[in-house]
Every structure is written in structure tokens, then in C-alpha cells.
Amino acid sequence: MSGTRNRVGVGRALAGAAVAAMAAAVAVATLTGCSFQIEEASCGGGEYPVLAVNSGGGDCVPDGEEPAEGWARYPQGKVPEKVGDKWDVYWSTHTLDENGEIIELPEGG
């Protein structure tokens, strides 16, 4: 019977050590400025992203509304969904011209 008690005690000690290690990792991440990645949507619910024509920049438009003059929908299949995703990064250096053609933004665009 005492052998069973010792195994239970060891299991509890290991579980406690694991919890302490996780708490320490979170504390180190907090103190060093590291953070867990939190993905932020490009637009809120009920909106879609648009980009400025012949210029850098983007905005969000309510679903069902067309973009204002000087703004355009992203080309199909090239719409950023999350901040920092592949298309968000791409469109930071590209835009559409007045004919809907993809162009590279000038430096500092």
C-alpha cells in the first residue's frame, strides 16, 4: 500500500513541476517582450478590406456597400484576411492602378 502512495506523490510532484514550468515560461515571455501570436482580422465582422488605388493604404467597407471612389476591392484570391498574412505583406508594397492592374508602390508608397 505504501508503494501506491509513493507513486501518487511522485505523480503529483511531477504535475506540480509542469505547472510551475509553464508559469515560469509565461512570466519570461511577458518580461522579455515576447508574446504569443494573436491573429488580428484585417476587418471586423460584417466588413471587407479594400485598398487605395495608385497609393498605399487600406480600409474596411461594410458588406453590401461598394468601395468609395479611389478605393478598390482586392483581386480575387489575393485578399488579406489577417494582419501580417501573406497578402497583407504583399499589398504593403503593391496596389492597383486606375485600370485594375497590379503595380508596385514606389519607395515609401
KAKA-V756378 format. One line per field, one symbol per residue. phi: phi as a letter, one per 30 degrees, with the letter a starting at -180 (. if undefined). burial: + if it has 16 or more other ideal C-beta (glycine too) atoms within 10 Angstrom, else -. Layout:
phi->???
burial->???
//
This chain:
phi->.ddddddddddddddddddddddddddddddcidbddcdcddbdeibbdbbddhadkbabbeeicdddejbbdddeibcdcbdidedddeddbbacddciddbdddeif
burial->-----------------------------------------++----++++++----+--+-----+---++-+----++------++--+--+++--------+----
//
